[in-house]
Amino acid sequence: MHKMSFSVAKQREQTAVVTMQNESFNTMTLRDDADPLAPQREAAFFYGLFLRGHSLDALRQDIDVPRVVADKWVRAKDFTGAFRADLDRVYQYRKRVLAIFDGLVSNEQSQFHLQ
């Protein structure tokens, strides 16, 4: 089993935060309001990667907000007002995308077992 060093784990956590800030804050809030199908589209994108052989666990980690990050958001005293509301929207959006993705994978796996 592959063990990740602390520095690599810390780097992945920081990358997840930066990615979420860049992608979700810049596009999610506008797209989510204007396009109610945005979570389905994003889940479909990740599902396509899964079908092409990408690791299920790695994709789930890319979609989800790590618990450590969510806890930091809750504890941060400088995250107030509208920014905290945006963080909550990002968190809910990521969880929605993850649930849709899990449904797609589950459906694929059940169809595979039936054949």
FENQUIKA-V546382 format. One record per run of one state. SS is the DSSP state (~ for helix, > for strand, _ for the rest). FROM is the first residue (numbers start at 1). LEN is the number of residues. If there is no record, write none. Layout:
ss->SS from->FROM len->LEN
ss->SS from->FROM len->LEN
//
This chain:
ss->_ from->1 len->5
ss->~ from->6 len->29
ss->_ from->35 len->3
ss->~ from->38 len->14
ss->_ from->52 len->4
ss->~ from->56 len->8
ss->_ from->64 len->3
ss->~ from->67 len->9
ss->_ from->76 len->5
ss->~ from->81 len->34
ss->_ from->115 len->1
//
